[in-house]
């Protein structure tokens, strides 16, 4: 099978020439193939964020090859792989570090996979630090040109590939739900690892505690339904619960980062429920992008100021 589309995601950014070089390699080997840039603004080395972005996108991609490169282990013994899904209807190419696993799961699992160890289909040279150029881009192009998967390398049982590890929300003994921030989009909306069905029996008002503040959120169906100064929760475009404010950044207001813990209660059963209350001294989870905990000299008065940037909005 031949394809005419490669969907490309990376943490390369746009300041350097890396993305352009990958495009050029593909163009030289498969000139009729179009490369669609999903994003190259994944945080450097953030495999988790890259995997989540691929999972959010995969069901909406054009048929073809997915090229994912967030590869902090480049040059080590981590395996470069190509994964077949849907019995050859599409392929995912990238490092075996968990980056591709969430997307593979979203489309029903892998039907075949190979380790990309046939150098005949790589660019020549001794470099070991730019597999996006030297291994993954040429392999993606060759797959589009109709090269058989097993010609590209040694078959591997898909069950032996590195899984993607995603957090699961859970309900505590007092009925509270412990969740995690999966994603914060450019508008500051906060996506949680919460299925809307888990909140279906909850009241329209819930208490949200995370970052440094606690707020009451109202169930809404659109961003513009959130009252000025209020917080809303709704089902987002990817089918998960998202917290938001109207035309501003909830992540900024609550000082939340991806990976932070958030606790939810039905407002009617939370004895501490209310609107904005005194700040709590919560620290964010350790890891990239985490924010410092409130410490000596820090203000304990919650800010109610809203950004004045008129360009803030929602999709």
Number of C-alpha atoms within 10 A of each C-alpha: 12 16 22 18 20 28 23 23 24 26 23 21 15 12 7 9 10 17 20 11 14 20 18 15 19 24 17 12 17 19 13 15 19 15 19 16 14 18 17 19 13 20 17 17 17 17 22 21 20 27 26 19 19 26 21 17 15 17 12 8 16 15 16 22 28 28 28 25 27 28 25 16 14 17 13 9 7 14 19 21 27 31 28 22 20 14 10 15 13 19 26 25 27 29 27 22 22 19 28 32 23 23 25 24 14 14 14 10 17 22 15 20 25 23 21 25 17 14 13 11 21 19 17 10 7 7 10 11 14 15 21 27 21 21 23 29 29 23 31 29 29 21 25 25 18 11 16 14 22 15 15 22 20 14 18 15 12 16 11 9 20 16 17 19 12 13 13 12 18 16 14 11 7 9 13 17 20 18 21 25 22 22 20 20 13 13 20 23 25 25 24 24 20 23 15 16 11 13 17 9 9 14 14 16 19 25 23 26 21 26 25 22 23 24 21 22 25 22 19 18 13 15 21 14 15 21 13 11 11 17 25 26 27 21 19 17 10 11 13 16 21 24 25 27 28 22 22 23 24 22 23 15 19 20 17 24 24 23 23 23 21 20 18 22 26 21 21 15 14 15 8 12 20 16 15 14 14 12 19 16 14 15 17 23 17 11 10 13 15 16 17 12 14 17 10 6 6 8 10 14 12 16 13 10 8 14 13 9 9 8 10 14 17 18 7
